[in-house]
């Protein structure tokens, strides 16, 4: 690789991959005043409907960025009055039986519930049903207007060399000409088959799951008119896959489980759709207006062994760092959290107030949370496997209007109800904890018990800061945060602790800090637990207390720790059982170690 001479472009951060994660990272860097170059081999955004839920954590991040309402208003995003229902049926044909359902409220109903339960246990925003096709196109339009983002579409990443000072990366542009880019950091957001990850020599643990599916994204006005069970989000038909209602209009995506002898290229997409719709009652040959895209896909279950290279100049985010089944919706949504988390660290290091060890801590903090999400996704997959086995054992009675048929359908309904919805794991979505980080300043308190299904608010250092509405019923605590660091001070009588020393030290260190003083907000203060709470740019708590630092030395120590200039003095690296549990799951779940294959066959990815 050519490394000498002048580079075609210099940028503090080079991002490979202009999918949702890469583009949100570019947006965040621009917002924080850091220039970047983002390159992608594709000229257009995806036409594959991979993601169909932007979950509540992602949506509150978008609110924090001031983007949530604009995103919900995009043409193709499902309306705020549409429900999030999943139905389980023997067939979508006339005469099919509804055997179970997960009934979840609309965005508008969830907003009402969030306001009624203003106890800190809720997200700042409900999730949003929207295809990744819409999401990516919207993000691309956003970054096209950003002055600190250099955009290079049609550029293919070829490789890089790395040293202690930075990286030199080589690309082929859309004319085939070789281009050399020089940067301080390189971020691989180039998907599950990441070339950046391979070039950096970062290994993945895990592999593909022993299941193949055929995806058909299509339009059918007849299907939209003749839905026997009403509108839904997901419809799981017995034994033949599932259907996603993408826009509450006439666009759907069918997913059909392939047998060993069924291969892409020998399948008629129309016939496959008819099989999925018909379920256990045989094909339902409705009229298909248009097949938009179709291909075979295979889910993966894997995790990068590190989120950064040895020298710390190359970092991974999104699918380049973790690959998981769609069950639970943890893939792209976890990637968006990666982007916001990594963005502030890159900005802190580039501006000089942050230590470079912050970048190593990015993986230290995020990997355990991703292991937790992967393990939960595995459980959701296995619940569908169990359900599929039950269908196979009782195939001949599923549609029978007999006592035997009634009994079988009742058993299925009980199982589905007990399993519960896959997209309400508030512990996975909201209760992200980075208290194991050397750059969190602990206060000696014990953590509240963690639960996969519920979130109990806490400002214990390392925790996600709770959303609470102020007494005006409109303003969220998330609306008060600055672009970078925020010091929340609760001062009910106007005679609270004096923060002159702390604020002066922050200014001396070049530590970007917004100071927010709240008076008359006793409800919020009770939930936030302390008079002083220091919130990071990723909305996680770094330090808290009821008293200001006593002197300059104490204030400086706090700020140097949370900025990654020094580890917390008493820090010891914890033992994490999650790593061993993950490896045990991989050993029994992944059928191979093919971690560099694209999830969708034929998808044009880097």
Buried (B, 14 or more C-beta within 10 A) or exposed (E): EEEEEEBBBBBBBBBBBBBBBBBBBBBBBBBBEBBBBBBBBBEEBBBBBBBBBBBBBBBBBBBBBEBBEEBBEBEBBBEBEBBBBBBBBBBBBEEBBBBBBBEBBBBEBBBEEBEEEBEBBBBBBBBBBBBBBBBBBBBBEBBEEBEBBBBBBBBBBBBBBBEEEBBBBBBBBEEEEEBBBBBBBBBBBBBBBBBBBBBBEBEBBBBBBEBBBBBBBBBBEEBBEBBEBEBBBBBBBBBBBBBBBBBBEBBBBBBBBBEEEBEBEEBEBBEBBBBBBBBBBEBBEBEBBEBBBBBBBBBBBBBBEBBBBEBBBBBBBBBBBBBBBBBBBBBBBBBBBBBBBBBBBBBBBBBEBBBBBBBBBBBBBBBBBBBBBBBBBBBBBEBBEEBBEBBEEBBEBBBBEEEEBEEBBEEBBEBBEEBEBBBBBBBBBBBBBBBBBBBBBBBEEEEBEEEBEBBBBBBBBBBBBBBBBBEEEEBBBBBBBBBBBBBBBBBEEEEBBEBEBBBEBBEEBEBBBBBBEBEBBEBBBEBBBBBBBBBBBBBBBBBBBEEBBEEEEBBBBBBBBBBBBBBBEEBEEEEBEBBEBBEEBBEEBBEEBBBBBBBBBEBEBB
